Amino acid sequence: MGISMNLVTYLVGDLHLSSAKSATIVTNFMGTLNLLGLLGGFLADAKLGRYLTVAIFASVTALGVGLLTSATSIPSMRPPQCDDYRRKHHQCIEANGKQLAMLYAALYTIALGGGGIKSNVSGFGSDQFDTSDPKEEKAMIFFFNRFYFAISIGSLFAVIVLVYVQDNVGRGWGYGISAGTMVVAAAILLIGTPWYRFKKPRGSPLTVIWRVLLLAWKKRSHPYPDHPSLLNEYQNAKVPHTEKFKCLDKAAIIEDNAVANENKNNSWIVSTVTEVEEVKMVLKLLPIWATCILFWTVYSQMTTFTVEQATFMNRKIGSFTVPSGSLSAFLFITILLFTSLNEKVFVPLARKITHSIQGMTSLQRVGTGLIFSVIAMIVSAVIEQQRRETSVQKHIQISAFWLVPQYFLVGAGEAFVYVGQLEFFIREGPERMKSMSTGLFLSAISMGMFVSSMLVSIVDKITNKHWLRSNLNKGKLNNFYWLLAVLGLLNFMVFLFVAMKHQYNVQHRVKGDKELENFNDGKV
């Protein structure tokens, strides 16, 4: 977080890149980091296990931040300095390909390491709870909340302390501290080794998914059996049978030749009900995954254009000038506030109303966050229009603290969406694919960042660079915010439809047991 929240000011101010290009670099970096969570999840589930994957990728991250420290400290890695006159008339020399090469190498090494950590550390944390124990099950509900609270504490330190160090002491010092903290974090993880619970990897989840899909396609012309209990390993299934995506059941149909040749245990001839149901569980995650993408597109504006807005506003408190990236502190203060309220107020209150141990379901949390994001973009558009008109017509810079409302609304939304999504993907995904499920959640964040980059490019092209300009006073950033508000509202409607159709895994378990009981009693 100490890298991404203030990177755009370095790209614009020191490397003299345009605002649109700088925003795209930041969102592509964050998008790739989260997308590589799928790779980290795959490696953990297939071979390495979550603990070893986190340890290895933490080392890769430390190496990447070390490279970034060098890239921003070596003078030859930056173009010549630019005075205010040349900057105003767009005459600054941009960083060349050679200067950007080391920066890109550092950023994408960090992305590789960060992806491996993010897809596994939360799953490894949830491994420490025995869900068959009611006390530990209850504690696990708060784990995700506290996990994100800890992340937000680190993020708050980054935007207050590290951003100040980057702007006033030097980028090398700021990123050097980040590299040091990564080493300390890895050491703390290793120190705790004797007390951890470990779960062994169960083989490649992608192989299971591919195999079920392939067998279902091969057997597409086969008739369904009279009852699901005739499917392969129905009675021994670890996951109850469901009627959703029934076409996949054909992968578990036992053919006569398979019985004759005793190939029932050959997973490339016939899948088990457990494997089929695990693939169904993954497919059930996809509609929710798709409708969560746009929230992270909105969030990415807090690390790009909102930081740029701050540079055109009055950031002084007495004689002290607040670094534009440090205003993101309000985002993380809000997250800390709402994660605390979640545990102490919202969940207990929801428990009384719903009489459920969870209180709010994970999808209710996500829906609440999506509403906050739409309101945030409306407020952002109104404030940006007021800021530009005041600056252009009256030559007055309004206070940067007018950005607090949009930070507050996005922060509140993130507190609900992040915890809700993380809990949803880990709880609703198959047990053997827990890291892959977390990777899928992170890929939604990734896609949100890439969608932001795509929207910036499309808007730039359609408006002939009139909306998004390096000099925000000559652009129309507020129109871009209105566009995101409209897209967010449409997305929320789709989410509502999808969420209302979703059935949680617990509901399936009850139905599956009862169905088998009725069949055995001759009622089916």
N, C-alpha and C positions, 0 to 999 in steps of 0.2 A: 504493500500500500504506500510505503514511503517512496516508491519509484513512480507508480502510475499517477498519483494525485497531483504531482507537480512537474511531470515530464513535459507536458504541453508548453509550459512557460520556457523551458530550456530549448525546446525545438524552435519556438517562435523567436525568443529573445536572443539566444546564443548562436543557433544554427541558421537563423533567418529564413525558416521555412514558412509557408503560408498557414493561416489558421486551419483551413480545410485539410491540407496535407498533414499537418501536425496532429489534428484530431483523428485522422484516419490511421496514422502510425500508432497512436496510443490505443485506439479501439481494436486494431488488428493484433497488437501485442497481447492485450488482455483477452481477446477472443481466442487466440492460439493457445494461451496458457490454459484456459478452461477447456478447450477442445482436446488438448493433450491429456486431460483427465481421463478420457476414454482409454488411452494407451496405458496409463498408470493403473487403471482399474482392471484392464485385461491382464496385464502382467501379474498383478497381485492375485487375482482369482485363478489364473491358469498355473502359475509356477512359483512365484516368490513369496506369496503371503503378504498381508497388509503391513506387518511390522518391518520386514526387511525392505519392502518397496519404499516406505516412508524414509527409512534410514539412508538408502542409496540416493533417492532423489533430493533429500535435504542437502547432501554433499554437492550434487550437481547445481542446486540453486546457489549455494555459497560460492561456487566457482563462477557462476554467471554474474553475480553481484560484484565479485572481485574484478571481472572483466569490465563491467560498467563503470566501476570506480576509476579504472585506468583510462577508459575511453573518454570520460568527462574531465580528467585531470591533465592529460597531455595536451599542450597548447596547439600542436600541429593537427589535432583531431577536430579543431574548430576553424571556421572561416575568419577573416579579419573582423575586428570590432567595427560596429556601425554607429555613427553619431545620430542624434535626434533628427537633424535636417534630412540626411539620406534615408533614414527609416520612414520619415513622414512622406517622402516622395518615392518610396518603394525602390530605392537604389542600392539596397544592401546586397552583398554577395552571399548567395546560398551555399550551404555545405555541399561539397562535391561527393561523388560516389565512394571515393576512398575513405573520406572522413565518416561517411554514414555506415560503411561496411563493418567497422569494429563495433559501432553502436548496435547495429542489427544483430551481430553475432552474440553480443552480451545479452540483449533483450530476449532473444529466442533460446539461449541457453537457460536463462531464468524461467522462461515459459515452459521448457521441458521439465525442469526440476519442480516448478510450482504445480504443474499439472499432476505429477506423480504424488505429491504430498496431498493436495486438496482432495483427490479422489479416494484417498485411503485413510486419512487421519481420523475423519469422523466415523467411518465404518469400524476402524480399529478401536475407537473409543466405545462405540456401541457393543463391541464384542466383549467388553468387560462386564456387561450386565447379563444375568441369567433371566430371560423373559418368563421362564416357568415359575420363578419365585415372585409372588405378588409385590413384595417390598422392592425388589430390584426392578420390576416392571414399572412401578410408579416412579422410581428414581430416574429411569431411562427417559421418561417423558420430559423431565426437566434438563436432562443431559444436553439435548440439542440446543435448548435455550441458553444454557450456561456456556456451552461450546462457542456459540456465536457471540456471547457477551465477552468472552476472552479475546476473540478475534477483534471485536470492536475496541477494546482497551488498547490493543496493539496499534490499531488504525488511528485512534485518537492521538497516541504518542507520536505516530508518524507525521500527521498533518500539523501538529503543534510544534514539536521539537525538530524533527528531521527536515521539514520544509523550511523552517527558519534557518537551520544550519546550511541547507543547500543554497538559499538565497543570499545569506549574509556572511557565511564563513567560506563556503565553497562546495561545489557539487561532489568533489572527491571525498570530503569529510562526511557529507550527508550519506552518500552511498556506502562509504567505508564502514559507518556505524551499522548500516543494514546488513552488510556482509558479516560483521562481528556478531550481531544478534542471531543470525542464521546458524553460526557455528555453536553458539551457546545453546540454542534450541535443540540442535541435534544431540549435544552432550547430555541435556536433561532427559531427552527421550531414551538414550542408552542407559542412563543411571537407573531408570525405572524398570529395566528389563526383568529383574527377579520377581516382580510383583504382577506382571501382566498375565492375562489369559490369552492363549494363542489358538487360532483356528486354522487348520491345515487347508491349503488350496485344493480344490476338487476338480481341477482340470479346466480346459478352455471353455468358457461359457459360449463363445462364438461358435465353437464346433457343435455344441448342443443345439443352438438356434438354427444353424445352417442345416444340420442333419434332419431335424423335425420338419422344417420347411420343404426340404428335398423329398423326404418320404411321403409327406402329405400330397405333394404334387404328383409323385409317381403313382400313388394309389387313389388319385382323384376320381377314377371311374368305379371304385369299389363301393358297394352299398354299405350303409351304416349298420352296425350290429343291432339286434333287437333291444339290447340294453347296454349301457356303458360298462357294466361289470364284465362284459365279454372282451373288453380291451385289455391289452397286455399289462400285467402287473397292477390291475385296478385295486385289488384288495390290499396290496402292499404299498400303495401310493402314499408318499409323504405329503403331497398336496392334494386336497380334495378335488374331485372331478367337477367341472363346470360346463354349462351349455354354451357359453360365449365362444366365438370363433370355432364353431363346431367342425368346420372343414379340417382343422388341424388334427382332430381326433383320428382321422384316417391314417396318420403316421403310426398310431398304436394298434391298428387292425392286424390281427395275427392271420397270415395267409396259410392255407393248407400245406403248401410246400415247406413253409417255415417250421411248422409243427413236425412234419415228416422228417425233415433234415436236422431237427433239433437246433434250429437257428433262432429260437425265441430270445436267447440272451445276446445275440449279435445286434448291437445297436445300429448298425448300418442296414439291417434287414427290417427291424421293427423297433420303434421307440417305446418307452414306457409311458404310462399315464403321467407320472411325475414329470418327466422331461417335457411332455406336451403342455402340461399345465404351467410349467415354468416359462415356456415361450409365450403362452397366453398372457401371463402376468406382465411380461416385458411389453407386449403389444398394447396392453391396457394402459401402460404409462405414457405412450406416445401422444395421444390427444392432449393430455394435461401438459406434457412437455412442450408441445407446439404453442399452446396458449400462454405459456409463461415467458416466451422469448421476448415479447415486446416490453415487458417490465424492465428487462436489463438493457434494452435500447434506450429507454428513458433514463435509467440509472447512469448510463455511460455519458450522458450530457453533463453530469455533475463533475466528471473528471476532465471534461474538454471545454465546451462552450461556456459553462457557468464560471469556470476558472478564468477564461478569457474575458468574460463580462466584468469580473472583479478588477481586472487591470485598467478598465475604463471608468472606474468608480472611485470615490473618495474612501481610501482605506486607512486614514489617519485616526489615531486615538491620542490626542495631544500631539506630542512630537514624534510618537512611534507610528511607523507605517506597517500595517499588518500585511504579511506576504499573501498574495492572492490565493495560493494553494492552501493556506492555513484556515481560510474561511470554511473549508470542508470539515473542520472540527465540529461545526454545528450539525453536520450530517451524522457524525459518529456519536455525539452527545445525545442526539435524538434516538439513535439505535439503542444506546445503553439505557436510556430512559424507558423506552418501550419494551425492551427485553426484560427489564426489571419489573415493570408493571404487568407484563405478560404472566410472570411467575407469581407475583404477589396479589394481583387484582383480577386480571382478565380470566385466567384459568380457573381460580377458585369460584369466581362469580358464574362462569359458564358451567362449571360442575353442578352448582346449585340449580341452575335452570334446566340443564340437559340430563342430570343424574347419570352422567358418564364420567369415567375416570380421566378421560382425555380433556373434557371440557369442550374446547373448540376442536373440531376436526382439522386435519392438515389442509384440506381444500378450503375450509372456511377462512383459515388464516391467509391462504394465497389470494382468495377473492377480495378480502379486506385490503390487502396490499395493492392489488390492481386498481381498486377505487382511489386509493391515495395517490397513485402514480398519475391518473387522469387529472385529478384536481391540481397536482403539482405542475403539470404542463400548462394548464390554464393560467395559474398564478404566474408562472415563469413568463408566459407571453405578455401578460398585462404589465408586469414589472419592467421587462425589456423595452416595451414600447414607450413607457414613461421615461425610462433612463435615456433612451436615444433622443426623444423629443426635447427633454430638458437640456441635454448636452448640446444638441445641434441648434436649437432655437434660443436658449438662454445662456449657453456656454457655461453651464454649471454642472459639476459632477455630483450626482446624488450619492448618498452614503452606500458603501458596499454592504452594509448590514440589511439593506432591502432584499438581499439574496437569501437571508435567513429563512423566510417562509418556504421557499422552494427546497432548500436543504432539509428543513423540518419535515415537509410532506413526503419527500422521497425517502428520508431516513425512517420515518414511521412505516412507510410501505415496505421498505427493505426488511425491517424487523419482523414483519408478518410473513412476507414472501419467502425470504431465505430459510427461516426456521421451518415454515410450513412445507416448502418444497423439499428440503433436506429430509425431514421426517417422512414425507410421503414416499419419496423414492427409495429410502432405506427400508421402510416398513412394508411397502407394497411390492417391492421387487423380490425376486427369488433369493433365498438364503445363500445359495452357492454363488450368486451373482451380485452380492452386496456392493462390492467395489465398482463393478460395472454399472450398477444402478446409480451410485453416486457420480460416476463419470458421465452418465446420461444427464443427470441434474446439472452438472457443471457445463455440459455441452449446450444446455439451454442458455446459460449465461454467455457462453462463447458465441452462440448464434445471435444473441441480442447485440453483442459488440459488432459482429460482422454486418448485421442488418443496419446498425447505425452508420457504419462506413459506407454501405451500399446506398442508403438514403442520402447521405451527404453528397456522394458522387452524382446520384440522379438529380437531386435538387440543384446542385452546382451547374449541371449540364442544361437542365430545362430552364432555369432562371438566368442562364448566361452569367453565373457568378454574382448575381445582384443580391441574393438573400444572405449568403455566407461569405463575408469578406474579412480580410485581416484587420481592416479598420471597421469595427462593428458599427461605428456611427454612420458609415456609408452603406451598410447592409440592412437586411430585414430579418434578423434572427428570430424576432417574435413570430413571424409567419411559419418558420420551421417548428417552433414550439406548438403553434396551433395545429399544424399537421400531425404532430405526435399525439396531441390530445384527442383528435378525431380518430386516429388509428387505434389509440388506447381504448376508447369507448367501444368501438366495433369489436375489438379483441375481447373485452370484458363480456360482451353479450355472447360470443362464441364460447368463452370459458364457462359461463353459467349453464349453457346447454350441455356441454360436455361433463361438467362436474355433477350435474343432476342425474346423469345417466350412469355415473361411475358407482360400482359396488365394491366396498372394501373387502379385503381378503377374509376377515373374520366372518362376514355374512356368508361367504361361500362355504366356509368350513362347516357351519351349522347345517346348511342346505345339503351338502354332500353327505354328511353322516346320516341325516334323516332319510335321504333318498335310498341309501344302501340298506337301512333298517327296514324300510317299506318293501324293498325288493325281496329281502330275505324272508319277510313275513307273507309274501305272496300277494302284496297289495298292488304291485306294479306288473 
